[in-house]
Amino acid sequence: MKSEILAILPNQIRQFIQMVEPTIAKEIEEIRLRENRPLEISYLNRFAFLTSKGKMTLQEQEAYIVSHDDILKMLNLISNHSIYRLEEELKRGYITVNGGHRIGISGKVILEHGEVKSIKDISSFNIRIAKQKIGVANKVIPYLIADRDGKVHNTLIISPPQCGKTTLLRDIARQLSIGVPTLRLTSKKVGIVDERSEIAGCVFGVPQNDVGPRTDVLDACPKAEGMMMMIRSMSPEILIVDEIGRKEDADAIFEARNAGVSIIATAHGSNIAEIANRPSISSLIQQGIFTRYVILSRNQGVGTIERILNEELKPVLREKSYA
């Protein structure tokens, strides 16, 4: 288990995690602490509760039950004993810690003028363990290069949750920023608008993940506003955003295209038909804004490339491939 994760866990729970069988421990994707409920881990598309001996079980009565004291200790550890320093993060419902790991938070929401002001009476944490996979985009990158001049296709990555879309997006950013000499792709200026702090995993504005040497990041910034800010201030050649869906996102993508900037984005969905039912994304599809669609699943493991399509929705890669 990564040291950054162990450092934010209460002592008792840290010990339980350290007792998990090593082959399972390295595959853990999430650790969930819910007050007065079993300690849970997720791994390889499965879940299990943990006992006080670090053993896995599906029986609630055998599991370690997370206490109120565990929740308080966890909160103190991630806030460095100052909950006030997390005020902005609590509005968003998650905190990014060293290593780019993200901790989701739930509890009682405090509203002010109809908007979320904070969360109090915190009762649950979901630690999502960041696992950067260098080279995971190797099989996709050749299909994203539009011509010999190295222009990059406007690309939409379509994926259900937890199928590796953000991991793929991160490595695409890294490779485009470095350049791919074997494909005659020169280094590009990349701008990432990282609304949920998942792509770059910034802490105090500094990326914790390797997103490339020529990449600039706007952390915790709404996508639509962030894309326009990036274009005005950082003159990127490529803009990268995660989980588009609002009309404002679509409008910003139109503007970016008109400014000559390539867009690589993701959207939740299982296939083209599913996302085409959303009016904002449908308009982008109908007008041929995206010239590549990468569809992911977990059919052969996280990051299975089901298909790559062109702007006419015709396959350029038919067979399944593991990213």
N, C-alpha and C positions, 0 to 999 in steps of 0.2 A: 504494500500500500504506500502511496506517495506521502512524503513527509509533510507536505503542506496540508493534506487532509488530516493526518494524525494530529497535527498541531492544533486543530480547531475542535477536536472531539473531547468531551469530558473524559477524565481518566478511566473510569470504569468501561465506558463504551469503546474507548481506544483499545483497551486490553482485549475486549471481545473481538474486535475487528482484526487485531494482530494474531488471534488464535485461529482465524479462518484458514482452511486449507489453502496453501499458496497457489495452486493451480486455479482455484476459484477466485481468490483475492485479486489476482491480476486482471480478472475479467469483470470485476465489479463496476457497474455503470452509475448506480445511485445508492445512496445510503439515506434511509428515511427515519427520522425521529418524530414520533407522534405521542404527545403526552397521554399517559395512562393506556397506551396501546403498544403492541409488540414492535421491537426494533426490527427493521426490514432492510434487506439488500436486494438489488436487481442486478442480474448478470445474464449474458447470453440469451436475452429475451425471456428470462425466467425470473421468479422472485422466490424469496425464502425469508422466514423469520430467523433470528439468531437467539440461541440460548446463552446463558451466562458462561458457558464453556466454549463459546465461539462455534458451536455446531449448528447446522442448518436444520430447520424443521418447518413443516407446514401447519403444525398444531399450535394454535394461539396460546393454549394453556402451558405449553412447554417453553415458550419464548421468554426472553427478558422483556419486562414491561418498562418502558421509558417513564421516568418520574418527572415531577415538576422541577425538582432540583437539577436533573439532567438538562432540562430545557433552559433553566436560568444560567447554568454553567456554560452551555453552548453559546448563549447570547452574549455572555461576558467575554468569551474567548474570541468570537468573531468581531466584536465591537471594541476590543481592547479595553474593556470595562468602562466604556463611555457610549451609551446608547444614543446620545445626542449626535455623535459624529456620523451616525448612520441615517440621519433624518431623510436625506434625499433618496437613499437606497430603499428605505422602508416604503416610500411612496410608490416605488416601482414593484415592490414585492419580492425583490431578490438582491443578493449581495455577491459581488465577485471578489474572490480572495486570491492571494498569491498562487501562481501556477495557472491562473485562468479558470479555476473551478467556480461554479456558480451555485449559490445556496438559495433555494426558493424558501419563502416564508409565508405562513398563513396564521391567521388569528382574527381579532376583531378589527375591522376597518373603520377608521375615523374619516368622516367626510367633512368638507368645508366648501360651501357654495356649490354642492353637487359634485365635487371632485375629491379624489382620494388625497387626504392630507398625510396619513400615516397608518401604521398597523400597531395595535397594542395587544396585550394579553396573548402574546405569541404562543402557539401550542404545537406547531409542526415545522420541521425543517426537512427540505429535500436537497441533499448534497449531490449535485451532478458532477461527476468526475470528468474533467477535461482530458481527452486522450488524443493528442495531436498525432496524426499518422503521416509522416513525411513520404511523399511519393504516391499517395492514394489517388491523385488526379492523373497519373501517368497515362492511363488508357483513355481518358477523356480529352486531354489537352489537344491531341492532333485533330480532333473534330471541331475544335473551337477556333481554329485559325482559318480566316476567311480567304486569304490570298497570299501571294508571295511577298507582299509588302508588310505582312505581319498584322494586318487589321484583324481584330478579334470579333467573332460573332456576338451579337446580342443574344444572350443565353438565359433560359429559364430552367432551373433545376426543380423538378416536381417530385415530391417525396412525402409519404406518410411520416408521422412522428417517429423519431429514433431509428431512422434508416440511413443515417450518415450524411445528410445533406449539408450540414454546417461543417463537418469535417472535410467533405469534398470541397466546399466553397473556400475554406481556409487554405487548402493546399493549392487550389487554382490561383488564389491571390498571391501566394508565395512564389509559385512557378512563373507567373506572368511578370512579377516584380523582378525576379532574377533574370528571366529570359531562358529560352530553351534552345541552345545552339544546334542540337541535332535536328531541330525542326526549322532552323534559321529564324527563330523568333527572338528578336532583340528585347532587352530589358524595357519594361513599360512603367510609367507612372500610374500607380494604383491608389484609388481612394476608397476606403471602407467606411460606410455609415453603419455603425454597430449599435443599433438601438437597444438590444438586450445584452450587450457586452459578452456575446457568445463567440463571435468570430475571432477577434483579437484577444479577448479576455483581459482588457486593460485594468490595471490597478494604478490609481492616481494618474491616469492618462497614458501610462506606458504599457504597450502590448506585452502580455505574458506568453503569447504564442508567437511562433515564427511566421510572420506574414510577409516577409521579404524586405530587402534593403531600401526599396523605393516606394514604400507603402505608407500612406498617411491615414490616420484613423480619427473619426469623430465618434467618440464613445458616448453611449447613453443618449443619443440624439435621435429624435423622430426622423424616419426615413425621408419623407418628402422634403422637409426643411433642410435636412442634412445633405441631400443630393445637390440642392441649389447652392448651399453654402460651400460645398466642396468645389463645384464648378467655378464659382466666383473667386474663391480664395486660393485653391491649390492646383488648378488647371490639370486635373487628372486625364489620362488617356482612357482609363477604364474605371468604372464605378461598380462597387460590389455591395449588395444589400441582401439582407435575409428576410424572408417571410413577408412578401408584398401581399396586398389584398385590398387596401383602401383606395377610394377614388383619387385621393391626394397622391398616393404612391404612383398610380398610373399617369397622372398629369405630370409628375416630376420626371418619369421615365420618358414621356414624349418630349419634354423640354431638353433632357439630356441628349436624346438622339438628335434633336435639332442643333445642338451645340457640338455635334460630332464626337460625342463621348460614347464608348461602348459600355453596355450594361450587362452585368451578370447578377442574376437574382434567384431567389428560391421562393417556392410557394408550397403550402401544404396540400396534398392531394395524392390520389393513387394513379391517376391517368389524366390525359388531356380533357376528356369529356367531363370529368368531375370539376376541374378548375374553370372550364369554359362556362359553367353555370353561374360563375360570379361575374356580375356586370363589369366591374373595373378591369379584371383580367381578360374577360372576353373581348373587350374593345382592343386590347393590345394584340390578342391573337388574330382577330379579324383584319386588323390593319397591317399585319405582317411585321410588327415591331421586332419580335424575336425570330431569329433565323436558325436557332438551335434550341431543341428541347431535350433535356436529359432526364429520364424517368428512372427513379430508384425504388428498390424494395429490399426486403430482408430474405428473399426466397432462397438465396445461397449464402446467407450471412449478411451482416450489416454492410451496406454499400453495394449491393447487387445492382448492376446497371441493366435494367430491363430493356431499354431501347433508347436510341438517340434519333431524333426526328429533325427535319429541316422546316423552313417556314411554310411549306405546303403540307406539313404533317406527314411526310413520307420518310421512311426509315433510311438513315445513313449508316446505322449499326443495328442489325436485326437480332443477332444472337445475344443471349444473356452473357454478362461478363461480371466477374467479381472485381470491384474497384480496389 
